[in-house]
Amino acid sequence: MKKTSKIISIITVLCMSMSMLTACGTEEKYDYDLSEYVKVGDYKALTYDKISVSVKKSEILDEIASRCQAKATTKSVKKGTVKNGDTINVSFEGRIDGKTFENGSSDDYDITIGQTQMIDGFTDGLIGKKVGETVTLNLKFPDDYHSSDVAGKDVVFDVNIKSKEVEVVPEYNIDFVKENSDCSTLEEYEKSVKEDLLASKEESAKDDAKSSLWNKIVAASEVIKYPEEETELEESTLESLKTEAQTNGMEWEDYLENQIGSDEEKLKEQIATYAKDQVFKEMIIYYIADQEKLSVSDKEYSDYISNMLDASGIDEDTFKANYGMTIQEYCDQQGLKTALLYGKVMEKVFEYSKEK
């Protein structure tokens, strides 16, 4: 995955975390008295199912195996048998009517079986052969081959399989533990892994609880009236979707057909229908935020964006070159600041709530 695409995925997940707010859209401040527009249900006396998580020994071992796999390396070996998917290094000489021809030979050529494009029969003819073996392949160039000099002609390739790449997964032992952690024993490392898994499960369960609490708040709330200007989201949402299409390397018409399953006019109708639901939910977020004196400062927002860039190893210029806008412009368009505010709101709601 490209690093810039990784950032897009992070932003998308954050927006989705707003319990299906229909479209993140551009930032809306709702800097007026929302009590005239929405009646928000009680958010201070809610309950959620008791959070109880555990970790099995098998899960610890699976996680350790996964960590070992993540540290796997590849090395070149001069033994073994060629299988589909293997990357091998070969030398080959091609002859037509007993004579070599231009671009028909190589002393050092990497091939991934099943992926590298060669003429029919070349890579398949190497499957099952041993490293070190020389294989003679009697083949034929396709009639429509790009070089008319060899198109449609019979060819003989002598291929020497010099080596193949194999994956080396480190063994789980005390050396692995000391190299990849601060632990000094296997028991200590496994305890650490268990703690990590418990923390992850607890966080996931907490997120589920927050989602349940959010749904209760929405169900207990109602719209008094809609701020008309807040529901006019067609253009901003269309721009957001067009950016998403560009991110995925798709033409807008193809994106509409394959991802949306609609034409632009029908899409606008759908956006208009969903806009009110989005505004309703956003008003709940901003109402609670106002009541609890919660906000996302400009510094918090810019720091969060900067941290995303740093974690992905790219700079703002690279992002802009890829997407035609700054990372902050993209985040504004996607409603990331509202998503971050939602996170603060639901953390406060969770603090008020009690386990059943």
Salt bridges, closest charged atoms under 4 A:
ASP49 OD1 - LYS356 NZ 3.52
GLU59 OE2 - LYS201 NZ 2.80
GLU63 OE2 - ARG67 NE 2.91
ASP86 OD2 - LYS83 NZ 3.82
ASP86 OD2 - LYS164 NZ 3.23
GLU93 OE1 - ARG95 NH1 3.44
ASP158 OD2 - ARG95 NH1 2.75
GLU190 OE1 - LYS57 NZ 2.87
ASP196 OD2 - ARG67 NH2 3.11
ASP277 OD2 - LYS281 NZ 3.24
GLU292 OE2 - LYS44 NZ 3.81
ASP298 OD1 - LYS337 NZ 2.87
GLU300 OE2 - LYS344 NZ 2.79
ASP303 OD2 - LYS299 NZ 2.70
GLU347 OE2 - LYS206 NZ 3.05
GLU347 OE1 - LYS210 NZ 2.55
GLU351 OE1 - LYS348 NZ 3.39
GLU355 OE1 - LYS50 NZ 3.67
